[in-house]
Amino acid sequence: MVSEAVAHRQTLLAYQPVMRASNHSKVAFYEGLIRVLDPTGRVIPAREFMPAIEDTELGREIDVLALRMGLQSLRQNPGLRLAINMSARSIGFSAWNKMLHRHLKQDPTLGERLILEITEGSAMQVPELVVDFMDELQPHGVCFALDDFGAGYTAIRYFKDFYFDILKIDGQFVRGIAGNPDNRAITAALLSIAVHFDMLTVAENVESAADAALLTEMGVDCLQGYFFSAPTTQPAWLPKAHAQAG
């Protein structure tokens, strides 16, 4: 299904706002989440297919399409700041790399509004490659987010080498945190790591007012989840023609 969708460009991005904890009505940035359309036109989220293809050539092609659509949105919306997911394996994928550098050269302002998200598990597969890639893109102003932090096995010793600007706390520690003392303790520990390394923090999968209030009180910088908004393929700022399949 994914192969067919890629071949026929039946892909699109769904955009979810990441809100400022200091003002729950203010968007800090958006995350662009890849979606594919099945033969019936149903929108299929990444969690349904990425685990099966993440380490394959098809996974790299999905990363290329997500990056292309994200960069197009940035060019069409000068006030937009956008995070796009990538696998560390895409760093060595020629088509992905060439597209990124071509757009950064064509419009130098894109880098300052682009956030590249790499999952904890993916980053730790090739940490030296990730560090070199970050070092290369720093002059362009590109930000890097460590996604799903706490879900994998990040070696803390790499934090002094990595250039992650944003740390996203995995949703398993966020959901229901207002009523879970263990998750509060774990989240507090993750926050202390972020503070030490001067990283902005985002709590993922915020699903209730109680959780949002507690996370704000704990000092999380930004909040993301269905409590604020579900991902949408047609945000108000996106021209309708470009909200269709890519």
N, C-alpha and C positions, 0 to 999 in steps of 0.2 A: 504493500500500500504506500509506504513512504517513498520507495523507489519510483513508483508511478507518479506520485505527487511532485517529486523533485523534477522528473523528466518533463512534466507538463506545467511546471511553475505554479502548481496549486498550493502555494505556501503564502503565509501572511504573518504579520506580527500582531500580538495582542499587547496592549499597553496597560501597565498597572502603576498608579502613582505611589511614590514613597513620600510619606508626609513628615513634616518637621514635628518633633516632639514638643518643641516650644510653642507651636501653634498648629493644632491638629487640622486646621482648615487650609494650611499652606503647603503646597507641593515643593519638595526639595529637588526631586528629579523623577523621571519615569524609568521603568524597566520594560524593555521590549522582549516579549516572550514568543518564541517561534511556535507556529501552528501549521498543521497540514490539513488539507481537505481530503476526505475519503471519497470513493466513487459516487456517493449519494449527496455530496456537498456538505457533510457534517464536519464541523471543526474539531480536530483532534489535538489535545494539548500535548506538550512535549513529554510529560511524565508517562504518557502512554506508549511512546516509541523510543525515546532517547536511550534508555538503559540497554536496549537491544542493538543499537547502532552506534553508540558513542565512540567505540574504538575501531570503527570500520571506515572505509572510504566514503560511504554514504553519510556517516556522521560529519565528515569534513565538508561535504557538499552542503549539508544543512547549515553548518556554521557559515559558509560562504553566503548562502541566501539570507540568513539572519543579519549578517554584517551589511550586506548590500542594502537591504530594506531599512536597516537602522541608519546608515549613512545618508540614504536618500531623505529620510524623515528629518535628520539634522539639517541638511542643506535647504529643505523646503520650509523649515521652521526655525529661524535664527534665535528665537528665545528658548528653544527646547534644550534640556540636558537629558541625555538618554544613556541607560546602561544596556549593553548587549552581552548575552552569554556566549562563552567560547570554551572550547576544550584546549588544554595546553598542547595537545597534539596538533592543533591547527597552526601553531607557530611555525612549524616546518612545512606547512602545506602551501605550495607556491601560489595557487589561485587566491587563497585567503590573504596571504601576505601582500601580494601585488595590489589587490583591491584596496586594502587598508592604506598602504603608502601612496597610492595614486590619489585617493581622495584627500589625504592629509596635505599632499603637495598642491592639489587644485584649490583647496580652501583651508588655509592654515588655522582658521577659527574653529574648525571641526574638533580638533584635538582637545581644546579646552572644554568642550561640551560632551565629549565621549567618555563613557565609563565602560571598561571591559571587565566582565565578571568571570572569574575562574573558580570552579568548585575546589574545596579543600582537597578532595581525593585526586582530582585531575592535576592540581599544582604539584602534589607530592610525588607524582609519577616521574616527572622530569624537572625537579626544582632548579637545577643549574640553568636549564634552557629558559625557564620562566624568569629567573633573575636577570639573565642577559637581555631578554626581550623587553622587560620593564626598563632596564637601563637605557636601551635604545630609544624607547618611546617617551621617556621623561621630558626631553627637550620640546616635544610636541604638545605637552600639557595634558596628555591622556592620563586619566585616573584609573586605578585598578581596585577592584573589590574582591575580597576573598569570600566566596559564597558558601553557605551551609556550614559555617564554622562550628565545630564541636561534634559534627557527625562523623568525621574521619579521624586520621591519625597524624595530624600535622606535627612535625618535629619542631618544637619551640625554638631550637637553635637556628632555624632558617629565618625566623622573624627579623633578625638583625640584618639579613641580606636581602630579603624581599622588600619591595617598595609598595606594598598594599596601602592604599589610602583609606579604604573602607572595609570594615569587618561586619559581615552579615551573620547574625546569630541564628543557628539552625532552628527551624520552627518547632522541632520536638521539645525544645526547652522553653518555648514561648507560649504555645497553646495551653490555656488554662493555668498560666503561671500565678494568677491571683489566688488560686486555691491549692497551690502545690509548693510547699516549702523547699523540697529538694531541687526543683527547677529554679527557684529563686536563688538558691545557693550556687548552683552551677552557672546561672546567667551572671551573677555578681562576679564570679571568678573570671568568666570570659570578658566581662566589661573591664576588669582591672588589667587584663592583658592588653586590651585595645587602648586604654588610657596610657599605659606605660609606653606603647609604641606609637602614640599620637595618631591613632586611627579613628575616623568617624564610625559610629556604630549604628547598625540598622537591625531592628528586631523583625524577623520574618514571621508570617502566618499569625498576625494579630487579628483575633476574631471576636473580641468582646470589649466593651467599654471598660470593664474592670481590669482586664489585662493591659489595655492601653494606658490607663491611669497609673497602674503600678510600674510599668516599664518607664514611663515618663519620670516618675518619682525616683526610680533607681538610677536615672541619668543616661538612659539610651537617647541618642541624638535623633534618630528617625524611626518611623514605624511603617510597616508595610503589611497589608493583609485585607481580607474580605470585610473586616469591620469598616474599613474606609472605602474600598472599591474593589470590585472584581476586575480582572483584566478585560479590556474591551478592544475589539478590532477597529472600532470607529470612535476614537476620542474626538471631542469637540474641535480640537485644533488641527486635526488631520483632514486635508482635502478629501472629499468622498471618493474621488477617482483613484486615490492612492491607498485607500483603505481596503481595496479589493485584493484578491490573490495576487501574489508577486510573481 
